[in-house]
Amino acid sequence: MADTQTQTNVDSLTGEFRQLRGEFTRIAQLLEQTARQAGNEAASRARAAGEYVWSETQSNADQLAEKIKEQPLASAGVAFAIGLLLGLIFGRR
């Protein structure tokens, strides 16, 4: 009778382990899906941020080009002064 009870317990434990294995498989799949979705969302946000920065950079470059066209002599003077200043700073090192 003890052998029958032991065998019943072993069979029950085997069934429980099979169920646990199935549960762990489902949990792993859910974790993988969640990580993939989070990665896709992060990539989407990064792409949107990059597009925004690129758009702002182009807009600022266009504005700067327009100001240079409007005041070419003043722009050349400012560029010369900045170049001279940078040359003095980095030329002494």
Secondary structure, DSSP 8 states (H G I E B T S, - for coil): -HHHHHHHHHHHHHHHHHHHHHHHHHHHHHHHHHHHHHHHHHHHHHHHHHHHHHHHHHHHHHHHHHHHHH-HHHHHHHHHHHHHHHHHHHHT-
